[in-house]
Amino acid sequence: MKNIILNQRAERDELMARPYQRRDTKFNFDELLANPLIKLITRPRRVGKSVFALLMLQGTNFAYLNFDDNLLLEHWDENLVMQILDDVYPGYNYLLFDEIQNLPDWDLWINKLYRRGKNLIITGSNAKMLNSEMATVLTGRYLQIEMLPFSLEETMRWKNVNPQLEEQSAQAIMIADDYMRNGGYQETIQSRNITKSYLSTLFDSILLKDVAKRHRVRNTTDLYNLATYLLSNFCNPISVNDLASELGLSSVTTTKKFCDYLAEPYLFFYLPRFNNKLKLMKKAPSKVYVVDNGFIQSTVFNLSENLGRLLENQVFVDLLRRGYVPGQTLFYYRTRNDKEIDFVTRKGTKVEQLVQVCYDITSEKTRKRELNALIEAAEELHCDNLLVITNSQEEKTEWKGKEIILLKMLDF
C-alpha cells in the first residue's frame, strides 16, 4: 500500500510541475480552502477537475489519493491508508481525493474524515451517485464546484487571442468556428488532428467504464446504439417510447433506464418543455444535448448540415456554465401554434428570458420565422426580454411592437 501511495505522490508532483490554463470560476481559491466544508468538484471526465483542484492547492501541503487506480481499490484499508498518508505527507493541511465515486461506501468514509476536522477536496464524475450520497449522508456539509470543457472565452485566452482587438478579429472568427465544430476539451484544443480519435475513445470509455460496468449492463450493444442515436439526434426532441420502437430495444422501461444511465456521467442532458403544469411538462418530449460539440464531430458526419444545431448545443452548454439547471431554471418551449423557442430561462417563478438560436438569419423567410416565434412566445409567457443568438449577425430591432436583440455568439 505504501508503494501505491508513493507512486501516486510522484504522479501528483509531476502533474503539479506542468503549466496550466487557469479556468474561469466564480470561486476564490483562498476562500474555498479556508472554508471547512467539503469541496466537491464535479461534472464529466477529462474536463480539468483535478487540475482545478491542483491549482487551488498550489503552494500548500496536501495529501493526494487517486481512486482511478485499481491497485489502490484492490488493497483498500482505510486505517492503513490514513497512517501511510501521515507518513508520506507529514503535517498535511488538506486532502485531495480524485474520482472518489470509485470507492465503495466512499460517502461514509468522507463523512467520518469530515467529522474529524479534515479539510477535504474531492472530485467525481457521476451525477446520480454524487448527488444521492451527498444529498443524504453529507447534506449541508459540502460546496459544489461544477466544471465543463473549456468555454469559447477560455479557448481564446489559451490561444492568446482577444476578439475585441480589430487586428485579431479574423483569427477570433476562425477560432470560434473551430470551437463550434470541435468543442473545448483541452487535449483537442492543443492538437485538433487528434479530436476524432481522442473523443471517440473517451466516449467509449465513458460508456464502458462509467455506465456499463457500474450498472452491470449485459447488453452493451443496445446501450452503445442508444448513445450513438442520441448523439446523432442532438438538439432534437426525444421520447422514450419512440426510442424503444426506433431502435428495437427490449422495453420502454429498459430504454428509460439506459437514458438515465447516460446522463449520470454528464455525457447527455435532457431539457424538458416548459409548462406551468408539471404533469404536462413530464409528458412532453425532452430535447437532448451533448456536453461538448467535439463528441458530435467524432461520430457524426455531414456537419455542414448541422451548423444550426451545433450552435444551439454550444449555447446550451454555455447556459449550463452560467448556472442554469435543466428542468428548474432552463427549458425549451412550444407555442400554442407549435412554434419552438430554443431556450426559456426562469428566475424564481417568473420567465426571465426567451432565447432563439439561428446560425444564419440573413434570409427574410428565416428572419420572419424566428422573430414571429419569439413574439408569439413572448405574449404567451409574458416576457419581453427577447434574444436571438446568431453566428455573425448582430443588431437591435423592433418587431411587432417588441424589442429583440440579435447577438453573435462571440459576444454572447
BANU-6009 format. One record per residue (C-alpha): residue in three letters; x, y, z. Coordinates in pm, 1 decimal, padded with zeros to 6 digits. Layout:
+-------+----------+----------+----------+
! numar !        X !        Y !        Z !
+-------+----------+----------+----------+
!   Ala !        X !        Y !        Z !
...
+-------+----------+----------+----------+
END
This chain:
+-------+----------+----------+----------+
! numar !        X !        Y !        Z !
+-------+----------+----------+----------+
!   Met !  00000.0 !  00000.0 !  00000.0 !
!   Lys !  00283.9 !  00242.1 !  00080.0 !
!   Asn !  00434.3 !  00185.7 ! -00265.3 !
!   Ile !  00096.4 !  00262.8 ! -00425.2 !
!   Ile !  00066.7 !  00591.1 ! -00234.4 !
!   Leu !  00430.9 !  00682.8 ! -00304.9 !
!   Asn !  00372.1 !  00621.8 ! -00675.7 !
!   Gln !  00065.7 !  00841.8 ! -00658.7 !
!   Arg !  00271.8 !  01112.2 ! -00488.2 !
!   Ala !  00516.4 !  01101.4 ! -00778.4 !
!   Glu !  00219.5 !  01130.7 ! -01014.2 !
!   Arg !  00088.6 !  01428.4 ! -00815.3 !
!   Asp !  00425.6 !  01604.7 ! -00822.4 !
!   Glu !  00458.6 !  01550.8 ! -01196.9 !
!   Leu !  00111.0 !  01697.5 ! -01251.0 !
!   Met !  00193.3 !  01996.5 ! -01030.2 !
!   Ala !  00503.2 !  02073.7 ! -01240.0 !
!   Arg !  00304.5 !  02120.7 ! -01564.2 !
!   Pro !  00186.4 !  02461.2 ! -01691.4 !
!   Tyr ! -00192.7 !  02506.4 ! -01685.0 !
!   Gln ! -00452.3 !  02748.6 ! -01816.2 !
!   Arg ! -00645.6 !  02890.8 ! -01522.9 !
!   Arg ! -01019.6 !  02828.4 ! -01554.0 !
!   Asp ! -01295.8 !  03085.0 ! -01520.5 !
!   Thr ! -01466.7 !  03042.8 ! -01185.4 !
!   Lys ! -01683.3 !  03245.8 ! -00950.9 !
!   Phe ! -01491.1 !  03095.8 ! -00658.3 !
!   Asn ! -01188.0 !  03243.2 ! -00484.7 !
!   Phe ! -00927.2 !  02974.5 ! -00409.8 !
!   Asp ! -00820.7 !  03120.1 ! -00074.1 !
!   Glu ! -01180.6 !  03148.6 !  00040.6 !
!   Leu ! -01252.5 !  02791.1 ! -00068.7 !
!   Leu ! -00955.6 !  02649.6 !  00120.2 !
!   Ala ! -01040.5 !  02849.9 !  00432.2 !
!   Asn ! -01392.0 !  02707.5 !  00429.4 !
!   Pro ! -01420.0 !  02389.6 !  00641.8 !
!   Leu ! -01694.4 !  02243.8 !  00418.8 !
!   Ile ! -01607.7 !  01960.8 !  00177.7 !
!   Lys ! -01518.8 !  02098.2 ! -00166.8 !
!   Leu ! -01688.7 !  01875.3 ! -00426.6 !
!   Ile ! -01566.5 !  01926.1 ! -00786.3 !
!   Thr ! -01798.8 !  01755.7 ! -01034.8 !
!   Arg ! -01900.5 !  01705.2 ! -01398.3 !
!   Pro ! -01755.5 !  01497.9 ! -01686.3 !
!   Arg ! -01428.1 !  01309.6 ! -01714.7 !
!   Arg ! -01124.0 !  01489.4 ! -01856.2 !
!   Val ! -01257.2 !  01844.8 ! -01820.5 !
!   Gly ! -00995.1 !  01959.6 ! -01569.2 !
!   Lys ! -01144.9 !  01879.6 ! -01228.0 !
!   Ser ! -00811.3 !  01751.5 ! -01099.0 !
!   Val ! -00623.9 !  02047.0 ! -01249.3 !
!   Phe ! -00869.1 !  02288.9 ! -01085.6 !
!   Ala ! -00802.5 !  02118.9 ! -00750.3 !
!   Leu ! -00424.7 !  02119.9 ! -00802.3 !
!   Leu ! -00424.3 !  02491.0 ! -00891.4 !
!   Met ! -00633.5 !  02559.8 ! -00583.1 !
!   Leu ! -00385.6 !  02369.5 ! -00366.0 !
!   Gln ! -00068.9 !  02507.7 ! -00526.4 !
!   Gly !  00180.0 !  02615.3 ! -00259.6 !
!   Thr !  00004.3 !  02423.3 !  00020.5 !
!   Asn !  00088.2 !  02096.7 !  00196.9 !
!   Phe ! -00174.3 !  01846.6 !  00081.5 !
!   Ala ! -00211.9 !  01469.4 !  00060.5 !
!   Tyr ! -00339.6 !  01302.9 ! -00257.1 !
!   Leu ! -00521.5 !  00982.7 ! -00348.9 !
!   Asn ! -00641.0 !  00889.4 ! -00699.0 !
!   Phe ! -00925.4 !  00635.6 ! -00696.0 !
!   Asp ! -00894.5 !  00570.8 ! -01068.2 !
!   Asp ! -00627.0 !  00323.6 ! -00956.6 !
!   Asn ! -00730.7 ! -00042.7 ! -00937.1 !
!   Leu ! -00433.4 ! -00127.4 ! -00715.0 !
!   Leu ! -00547.6 !  00122.5 ! -00453.6 !
!   Leu ! -00903.3 ! -00013.2 ! -00463.9 !
!   Glu ! -00794.6 ! -00379.3 ! -00451.1 !
!   His ! -00575.4 ! -00325.6 ! -00142.5 !
!   Trp ! -00802.2 ! -00073.7 !  00028.8 !
!   Asp ! -00775.2 ! -00047.0 !  00408.6 !
!   Glu ! -00884.8 !  00291.9 !  00536.5 !
!   Asn ! -00694.4 !  00279.4 !  00866.3 !
!   Leu ! -00372.6 !  00171.7 !  00695.6 !
!   Val ! -00417.2 !  00435.2 !  00425.1 !
!   Met ! -00454.3 !  00716.2 !  00679.7 !
!   Gln ! -00140.7 !  00600.6 !  00862.2 !
!   Ile !  00058.2 !  00595.3 !  00539.9 !
!   Leu ! -00072.5 !  00938.2 !  00435.2 !
!   Asp !  00060.3 !  01078.7 !  00764.9 !
!   Asp !  00396.4 !  00920.3 !  00683.4 !
!   Val !  00414.5 !  01020.8 !  00314.6 !
!   Tyr !  00270.4 !  01371.9 !  00363.2 !
!   Pro !  00377.3 !  01475.2 !  00715.9 !
!   Gly !  00176.9 !  01765.3 !  00858.9 !
!   Tyr ! -00056.3 !  01794.1 !  00557.3 !
!   Asn ! -00334.8 !  02053.1 !  00579.4 !
!   Tyr ! -00564.5 !  01930.5 !  00303.0 !
!   Leu ! -00675.9 !  01600.7 !  00149.4 !
!   Leu ! -00743.0 !  01572.7 ! -00225.6 !
!   Phe ! -00932.5 !  01260.8 ! -00338.7 !
!   Asp ! -00971.0 !  01216.1 ! -00714.5 !
!   Glu ! -01267.5 !  01027.1 ! -00871.9 !
!   Ile ! -01394.2 !  00934.2 ! -00525.6 !
!   Gln ! -01707.8 !  00760.4 ! -00659.9 !
!   Asn ! -01497.4 !  00454.2 ! -00748.8 !
!   Leu ! -01453.5 !  00370.4 ! -00378.7 !
!   Pro ! -01739.7 !  00162.6 ! -00229.9 !
!   Asp ! -01914.8 !  00342.2 !  00059.8 !
!   Trp ! -01699.2 !  00646.9 ! -00002.6 !
!   Asp ! -01960.2 !  00879.9 !  00147.9 !
!   Leu ! -01944.8 !  00713.8 !  00489.9 !
!   Trp ! -01566.4 !  00738.7 !  00494.4 !
!   Ile ! -01568.3 !  01102.7 !  00380.1 !
!   Asn ! -01825.6 !  01184.5 !  00647.3 !
!   Lys ! -01601.5 !  01027.1 !  00909.8 !
!   Leu ! -01299.7 !  01231.7 !  00794.6 !
!   Tyr ! -01509.8 !  01547.6 !  00788.9 !
!   Arg ! -01619.7 !  01487.9 !  01149.8 !
!   Arg ! -01253.4 !  01451.8 !  01242.5 !
!   Gly ! -01186.7 !  01801.5 !  01108.5 !
!   Lys ! -01009.0 !  01712.1 !  00783.7 !
!   Asn ! -01022.6 !  01978.0 !  00512.3 !
!   Leu ! -01135.6 !  01779.7 !  00207.4 !
!   Ile ! -01134.7 !  01841.4 ! -00166.8 !
!   Ile ! -01295.7 !  01560.1 ! -00369.2 !
!   Thr ! -01366.9 !  01513.9 ! -00739.7 !
!   Gly ! -01621.6 !  01287.7 ! -00906.3 !
!   Ser ! -01776.2 !  01219.3 ! -01247.2 !
!   Asn ! -02107.3 !  01052.2 ! -01171.4 !
!   Ala ! -02411.8 !  01274.7 ! -01122.8 !
!   Lys ! -02654.0 !  01028.4 ! -00964.0 !
!   Met ! -02402.1 !  00869.1 ! -00731.5 !
!   Leu ! -02262.2 !  01200.2 ! -00612.2 !
!   Asn ! -02598.9 !  01372.5 ! -00583.5 !
!   Ser ! -02765.0 !  01087.8 ! -00394.0 !
!   Glu ! -02479.9 !  01031.0 ! -00149.4 !
!   Met ! -02404.5 !  01399.8 ! -00098.8 !
!   Ala ! -02774.9 !  01470.5 ! -00053.1 !
!   Thr ! -02815.0 !  01209.3 !  00222.1 !
!   Val ! -02507.7 !  01137.0 !  00433.6 !
!   Leu ! -02334.4 !  01469.1 !  00362.1 !
!   Thr ! -02625.0 !  01714.5 !  00346.7 !
!   Gly ! -02516.6 !  02066.5 !  00436.1 !
!   Arg ! -02150.6 !  01968.8 !  00460.5 !
!   Tyr ! -02021.9 !  02047.5 !  00111.4 !
!   Leu ! -01980.6 !  02312.6 ! -00155.9 !
!   Gln ! -02026.6 !  02201.0 ! -00516.5 !
!   Ile ! -01798.1 !  02332.9 ! -00790.2 !
!   Glu ! -01907.4 !  02231.5 ! -01140.8 !
!   Met ! -01659.8 !  02200.3 ! -01427.2 !
!   Leu ! -01720.1 !  02175.0 ! -01801.4 !
!   Pro ! -01490.5 !  02163.3 ! -02105.8 !
!   Phe ! -01320.5 !  02494.1 ! -02195.3 !
!   Ser ! -01558.3 !  02774.4 ! -02289.0 !
!   Leu ! -01503.4 !  02975.9 ! -02607.4 !
!   Glu ! -01367.6 !  03261.7 ! -02396.0 !
!   Glu ! -01120.1 !  03029.8 ! -02220.8 !
!   Thr ! -01018.6 !  02887.2 ! -02559.3 !
!   Met ! -00947.8 !  03238.9 ! -02687.3 !
!   Arg ! -00724.7 !  03303.5 ! -02387.2 !
!   Trp ! -00549.5 !  02969.8 ! -02441.9 !
!   Lys ! -00475.8 !  03082.0 ! -02799.2 !
!   Asn ! -00373.2 !  03433.3 ! -02682.7 !
!   Val ! -00640.4 !  03596.2 ! -02898.7 !
!   Asn ! -00853.3 !  03892.5 ! -02794.8 !
!   Pro ! -01168.3 !  03912.1 ! -03013.3 !
!   Gln ! -01211.0 !  04279.5 ! -02914.2 !
!   Leu ! -00889.2 !  04376.2 ! -03095.5 !
!   Glu ! -00954.1 !  04462.5 ! -03459.0 !
!   Glu ! -00623.5 !  04315.6 ! -03576.0 !
!   Gln ! -00717.5 !  03979.5 ! -03419.1 !
!   Ser ! -01084.6 !  03972.7 ! -03523.5 !
!   Ala ! -01030.5 !  03743.8 ! -03825.1 !
!   Gln ! -00836.0 !  03496.8 ! -03611.4 !
!   Ala ! -01107.0 !  03512.1 ! -03343.7 !
!   Ile ! -01374.8 !  03425.5 ! -03601.8 !
!   Met ! -01170.1 !  03123.7 ! -03716.3 !
!   Ile ! -01123.4 !  03004.4 ! -03357.8 !
!   Ala ! -01496.1 !  03048.7 ! -03284.3 !
!   Asp ! -01590.2 !  02841.7 ! -03589.3 !
!   Asp ! -01336.1 !  02574.5 ! -03500.0 !
!   Tyr ! -01462.4 !  02568.2 ! -03140.7 !
!   Met ! -01824.7 !  02528.0 ! -03252.2 !
!   Arg ! -01729.2 !  02227.5 ! -03465.5 !
!   Asn ! -01470.0 !  02061.8 ! -03240.6 !
!   Gly ! -01555.3 !  02162.1 ! -02884.7 !
!   Gly ! -01349.8 !  02256.5 ! -02582.1 !
!   Tyr ! -01169.1 !  01951.4 ! -02448.1 !
!   Gln ! -00821.8 !  02077.4 ! -02361.3 !
!   Glu ! -00630.2 !  01794.8 ! -02527.8 !
!   Thr ! -00808.5 !  01856.3 ! -02856.9 !
!   Ile ! -00771.5 !  02236.2 ! -02846.1 !
!   Gln ! -00394.8 !  02190.5 ! -02842.8 !
!   Ser ! -00398.5 !  01936.9 ! -03125.2 !
!   Arg ! -00711.5 !  01935.9 ! -03342.2 !
!   Asn ! -00585.5 !  01648.2 ! -03555.8 !
!   Ile ! -00649.8 !  01409.3 ! -03264.5 !
!   Thr ! -01005.2 !  01531.1 ! -03190.8 !
!   Lys ! -01183.2 !  01240.7 ! -03356.9 !
!   Ser ! -00965.2 !  00962.2 ! -03214.4 !
!   Tyr ! -00934.9 !  01117.0 ! -02866.3 !
!   Leu ! -01305.2 !  01190.9 ! -02817.1 !
!   Ser ! -01432.3 !  00868.3 ! -02974.0 !
!   Thr ! -01204.2 !  00680.6 ! -02732.6 !
!   Leu ! -01324.6 !  00893.6 ! -02439.1 !
!   Phe ! -01686.0 !  00838.7 ! -02546.2 !
!   Asp ! -01634.8 !  00459.8 ! -02549.6 !
!   Ser ! -01453.5 !  00473.2 ! -02215.8 !
!   Ile ! -01739.5 !  00663.0 ! -02050.8 !
!   Leu ! -01993.8 !  00414.0 ! -02187.2 !
!   Leu ! -01799.7 !  00107.3 ! -02078.3 !
!   Lys ! -01643.7 !  00228.9 ! -01752.9 !
!   Asp ! -01891.7 !  00479.4 ! -01612.1 !
!   Val ! -02212.9 !  00322.9 ! -01739.6 !
!   Ala ! -02191.7 ! -00045.0 ! -01842.4 !
!   Lys ! -01950.1 ! -00153.0 ! -01569.0 !
!   Arg ! -02111.2 !  00046.9 ! -01290.2 !
!   His ! -02463.9 ! -00072.7 ! -01372.6 !
!   Arg ! -02363.6 ! -00423.3 ! -01483.2 !
!   Val ! -02523.6 ! -00372.9 ! -01824.6 !
!   Arg ! -02511.4 ! -00702.2 ! -02013.2 !
!   Asn ! -02644.0 ! -00580.4 ! -02345.6 !
!   Thr ! -02375.4 ! -00323.0 ! -02418.7 !
!   Thr ! -02469.7 ! -00322.9 ! -02788.8 !
!   Asp ! -02813.1 ! -00172.3 ! -02713.1 !
!   Leu ! -02652.8 !  00080.5 ! -02478.3 !
!   Tyr ! -02399.4 !  00184.9 ! -02741.0 !
!   Asn ! -02664.3 !  00204.7 ! -03013.5 !
!   Leu ! -02880.4 !  00426.2 ! -02793.8 !
!   Ala ! -02586.9 !  00655.6 ! -02709.3 !
!   Thr ! -02491.3 !  00686.4 ! -03075.4 !
!   Tyr ! -02853.1 !  00757.4 ! -03170.8 !
!   Leu ! -02879.9 !  01033.3 ! -02907.7 !
!   Leu ! -02553.3 !  01181.0 ! -03029.8 !
!   Ser ! -02679.5 !  01183.9 ! -03388.6 !
!   Asn ! -03005.9 !  01348.2 ! -03278.7 !
!   Phe ! -02861.5 !  01618.0 ! -03053.2 !
!   Cys ! -03089.4 !  01922.1 ! -03009.2 !
!   Asn ! -03392.1 !  01717.7 ! -03118.5 !
!   Pro ! -03693.4 !  01624.4 ! -02901.8 !
!   Ile ! -03695.9 !  01259.2 ! -02798.7 !
!   Ser ! -03946.3 !  01034.7 ! -02624.1 !
!   Val ! -03865.0 !  00705.7 ! -02456.4 !
!   Asn ! -04146.0 !  00526.9 ! -02642.4 !
!   Asp ! -04016.5 !  00641.6 ! -02980.4 !
!   Leu ! -03658.2 !  00548.6 ! -02889.5 !
!   Ala ! -03758.1 !  00195.2 ! -02787.2 !
!   Ser ! -03952.5 !  00147.9 ! -03109.5 !
!   Glu ! -03694.5 !  00308.5 ! -03340.3 !
!   Leu ! -03400.5 !  00112.1 ! -03201.4 !
!   Gly ! -03584.1 ! -00213.6 ! -03135.2 !
!   Leu ! -03487.8 ! -00210.2 ! -02767.8 !
!   Ser ! -03629.2 ! -00474.8 ! -02534.2 !
!   Ser ! -03871.9 ! -00245.5 ! -02347.7 !
!   Val ! -03963.7 !  00115.6 ! -02272.8 !
!   Thr ! -03851.4 !  00059.7 ! -01911.8 !
!   Thr ! -03504.8 ! -00051.0 ! -02022.9 !
!   Thr ! -03480.9 !  00242.3 ! -02262.9 !
!   Lys ! -03570.3 !  00489.8 ! -01986.2 !
!   Lys ! -03315.6 !  00324.2 ! -01758.5 !
!   Phe ! -03041.4 !  00345.3 ! -02024.0 !
!   Cys ! -03122.1 !  00713.2 ! -02091.7 !
!   Asp ! -03084.6 !  00786.9 ! -01720.8 !
!   Tyr ! -02755.9 !  00596.2 ! -01711.6 !
!   Leu ! -02618.8 !  00805.3 ! -01999.4 !
!   Ala ! -02695.7 !  01127.6 ! -01810.9 !
!   Glu ! -02509.5 !  01017.1 ! -01497.3 !
!   Pro ! -02154.4 !  01074.5 ! -01628.6 !
!   Tyr ! -02266.2 !  01416.2 ! -01764.1 !
!   Leu ! -02247.8 !  01293.0 ! -02123.1 !
!   Phe ! -02605.7 !  01383.1 ! -02221.1 !
!   Phe ! -02853.4 !  01634.7 ! -02080.8 !
!   Tyr ! -03231.4 !  01629.3 ! -02126.5 !
!   Leu ! -03413.8 !  01960.4 ! -02149.3 !
!   Pro ! -03788.8 !  01949.2 ! -02069.5 !
!   Arg ! -04054.0 !  02156.8 ! -02241.7 !
!   Phe ! -04174.3 !  02447.5 ! -02030.7 !
!   Asn ! -04524.4 !  02420.9 ! -01894.4 !
!   Asn ! -04669.5 !  02564.9 ! -01574.1 !
!   Lys ! -04842.9 !  02232.4 ! -01519.1 !
!   Leu ! -04583.5 !  01979.0 ! -01402.7 !
!   Lys ! -04786.2 !  01680.9 ! -01524.3 !
!   Leu ! -04796.1 !  01814.1 ! -01880.6 !
!   Met ! -04427.3 !  01903.9 ! -01866.0 !
!   Lys ! -04336.2 !  01544.8 ! -01779.8 !
!   Lys ! -04546.7 !  01405.3 ! -02064.1 !
!   Ala ! -04385.4 !  01619.0 ! -02335.9 !
!   Pro ! -04069.8 !  01500.6 ! -02517.2 !
!   Ser ! -03738.9 !  01636.8 ! -02387.8 !
!   Lys ! -03465.3 !  01773.1 ! -02611.6 !
!   Val ! -03127.5 !  01600.4 ! -02588.3 !
!   Tyr ! -02796.9 !  01788.8 ! -02567.2 !
!   Val ! -02433.8 !  01676.4 ! -02552.4 !
!   Val ! -02174.5 !  01805.4 ! -02306.4 !
!   Asp ! -01931.1 !  01901.6 ! -02584.1 !
!   Asn ! -01962.7 !  01952.6 ! -02960.6 !
!   Gly ! -01642.8 !  01754.7 ! -03012.4 !
!   Phe ! -01826.4 !  01430.1 ! -02931.4 !
!   Ile ! -02060.5 !  01504.7 ! -03221.2 !
!   Gln ! -01768.1 !  01573.4 ! -03453.5 !
!   Ser ! -01612.1 !  01242.5 ! -03355.9 !
!   Thr ! -01910.7 !  01029.5 ! -03461.7 !
!   Val ! -02148.0 !  01229.6 ! -03685.6 !
!   Phe ! -02078.1 !  01316.9 ! -04049.1 !
!   Asn ! -02203.3 !  01593.9 ! -04282.2 !
!   Leu ! -02151.7 !  01863.3 ! -04020.1 !
!   Ser ! -02222.9 !  02136.2 ! -04275.6 !
!   Glu ! -02589.1 !  02039.8 ! -04248.6 !
!   Asn ! -02582.0 !  02068.0 ! -03869.5 !
!   Leu ! -02429.7 !  02413.6 ! -03812.3 !
!   Gly ! -02752.6 !  02546.7 ! -03659.8 !
!   Arg ! -02774.7 !  02256.7 ! -03417.1 !
!   Leu ! -02403.5 !  02279.4 ! -03333.7 !
!   Leu ! -02451.1 !  02644.6 ! -03240.6 !
!   Glu ! -02761.7 !  02559.3 ! -03036.5 !
!   Asn ! -02576.1 !  02286.2 ! -02847.2 !
!   Gln ! -02292.3 !  02530.0 ! -02777.3 !
!   Val ! -02538.8 !  02784.6 ! -02638.0 !
!   Phe ! -02697.6 !  02517.2 ! -02417.9 !
!   Val ! -02362.2 !  02423.2 ! -02261.2 !
!   Asp ! -02283.4 !  02792.3 ! -02212.7 !
!   Leu ! -02612.0 !  02835.1 ! -02025.9 !
!   Leu ! -02507.5 !  02545.0 ! -01801.1 !
!   Arg ! -02184.5 !  02734.4 ! -01729.0 !
!   Arg ! -02392.1 !  03030.6 ! -01618.1 !
!   Gly ! -02564.9 !  02816.5 ! -01359.4 !
!   Tyr ! -02894.4 !  02736.6 ! -01532.2 !
!   Val ! -03034.9 !  02393.9 ! -01443.5 !
!   Pro ! -03242.3 !  02192.8 ! -01695.8 !
!   Gly ! -03593.7 !  02140.2 ! -01562.8 !
!   Gln ! -03553.6 !  02402.7 ! -01290.5 !
!   Thr ! -03437.1 !  02728.1 ! -01447.1 !
!   Leu ! -03387.9 !  02620.7 ! -01810.1 !
!   Phe ! -03640.3 !  02478.7 ! -02059.2 !
!   Tyr ! -03747.0 !  02484.8 ! -02422.3 !
!   Tyr ! -04097.5 !  02586.0 ! -02529.5 !
!   Arg ! -04360.2 !  02525.9 ! -02796.4 !
!   Thr ! -04628.4 !  02785.9 ! -02853.4 !
!   Arg ! -04994.9 !  02703.0 ! -02899.6 !
!   Asn ! -04929.5 !  02720.0 ! -03275.6 !
!   Asp ! -04639.2 !  02473.1 ! -03236.2 !
!   Lys ! -04358.2 !  02724.4 ! -03287.2 !
!   Glu ! -04045.5 !  02627.5 ! -03097.1 !
!   Ile ! -03836.9 !  02851.0 ! -02872.5 !
!   Asp ! -03495.0 !  02700.3 ! -02809.9 !
!   Phe ! -03445.4 !  02820.7 ! -02451.9 !
!   Val ! -03661.9 !  02964.3 ! -02178.5 !
!   Thr ! -03477.5 !  03078.8 ! -01865.5 !
!   Arg ! -03663.1 !  03124.6 ! -01541.2 !
!   Lys ! -03579.9 !  03321.3 ! -01228.2 !
!   Gly ! -03791.7 !  03226.1 ! -00930.4 !
!   Thr ! -04147.3 !  03183.9 ! -01057.4 !
!   Lys ! -04107.5 !  03427.3 ! -01349.1 !
!   Val ! -03983.9 !  03367.5 ! -01702.2 !
!   Glu ! -03660.0 !  03565.2 ! -01726.1 !
!   Gln ! -03564.5 !  03545.5 ! -02095.7 !
!   Leu ! -03655.8 !  03378.3 ! -02425.7 !
!   Val ! -03358.8 !  03274.6 ! -02637.9 !
!   Gln ! -03368.9 !  03167.8 ! -03000.3 !
!   Val ! -03058.7 !  03028.2 ! -03175.5 !
!   Cys ! -03022.0 !  03075.1 ! -03550.8 !
!   Tyr ! -02689.7 !  03024.1 ! -03728.8 !
!   Asp ! -02778.6 !  03249.2 ! -04024.8 !
!   Ile ! -03073.5 !  03486.8 ! -04007.6 !
!   Thr ! -02999.3 !  03688.5 ! -04321.3 !
!   Ser ! -03283.2 !  03547.9 ! -04534.4 !
!   Glu ! -03618.5 !  03720.7 ! -04490.6 !
!   Lys ! -03803.8 !  03389.9 ! -04460.2 !
!   Thr ! -03578.5 !  03270.5 ! -04175.4 !
!   Arg ! -03594.8 !  03607.1 ! -04003.9 !
!   Lys ! -03974.9 !  03610.8 ! -04006.7 !
!   Arg ! -03995.4 !  03252.7 ! -03877.3 !
!   Glu ! -03759.0 !  03308.4 ! -03584.0 !
!   Leu ! -03884.1 !  03651.1 ! -03479.0 !
!   Asn ! -04252.7 !  03563.2 ! -03514.0 !
!   Ala ! -04196.8 !  03259.0 ! -03291.0 !
!   Leu ! -04033.8 !  03481.7 ! -03028.6 !
!   Ile ! -04319.8 !  03732.7 ! -03037.1 !
!   Glu ! -04581.2 !  03458.7 ! -03006.0 !
!   Ala ! -04399.6 !  03300.9 ! -02709.3 !
!   Ala ! -04342.8 !  03642.0 ! -02550.1 !
!   Glu ! -04717.2 !  03705.1 ! -02542.7 !
!   Glu ! -04797.6 !  03358.6 ! -02405.7 !
!   Leu ! -04527.3 !  03365.2 ! -02136.8 !
!   His ! -04548.0 !  03740.0 ! -02056.5 !
!   Cys ! -04179.4 !  03802.7 ! -02120.5 !
!   Asp ! -04030.0 !  04095.8 ! -02313.9 !
!   Asn ! -03660.3 !  04001.2 ! -02273.3 !
!   Leu ! -03604.2 !  03853.7 ! -02619.4 !
!   Leu ! -03271.9 !  03739.0 ! -02762.5 !
!   Val ! -03158.4 !  03574.1 ! -03087.1 !
!   Ile ! -02806.7 !  03428.0 ! -03091.8 !
!   Thr ! -02652.3 !  03402.3 ! -03437.4 !
!   Asn ! -02317.9 !  03307.4 ! -03581.5 !
!   Ser ! -02226.3 !  03651.9 ! -03715.2 !
!   Gln ! -02524.2 !  03892.2 ! -03729.1 !
!   Glu ! -02597.9 !  04146.7 ! -03456.7 !
!   Glu ! -02848.7 !  04430.1 ! -03425.3 !
!   Lys ! -03130.4 !  04566.7 ! -03212.8 !
!   Thr ! -03464.4 !  04554.5 ! -03389.4 !
!   Glu ! -03830.1 !  04629.0 ! -03327.0 !
!   Trp ! -04067.5 !  04352.6 ! -03434.0 !
!   Lys ! -04443.6 !  04373.5 ! -03392.9 !
!   Gly ! -04407.2 !  04627.3 ! -03114.6 !
!   Lys ! -04139.6 !  04442.7 ! -02914.0 !
!   Glu ! -03763.7 !  04496.2 ! -02897.8 !
!   Ile ! -03549.1 !  04196.7 ! -02996.5 !
!   Ile ! -03171.4 !  04183.1 ! -02963.3 !
!   Leu ! -02969.3 !  03982.9 ! -03216.7 !
!   Leu ! -02627.7 !  03891.2 ! -03076.7 !
!   Lys ! -02344.4 !  03698.5 ! -03236.0 !
!   Met ! -02209.0 !  03401.9 ! -03042.1 !
!   Leu ! -01868.8 !  03563.6 ! -02991.4 !
!   Asp ! -02034.5 !  03842.8 ! -02792.6 !
!   Phe ! -02276.1 !  03613.0 ! -02607.9 !
+-------+----------+----------+----------+
END
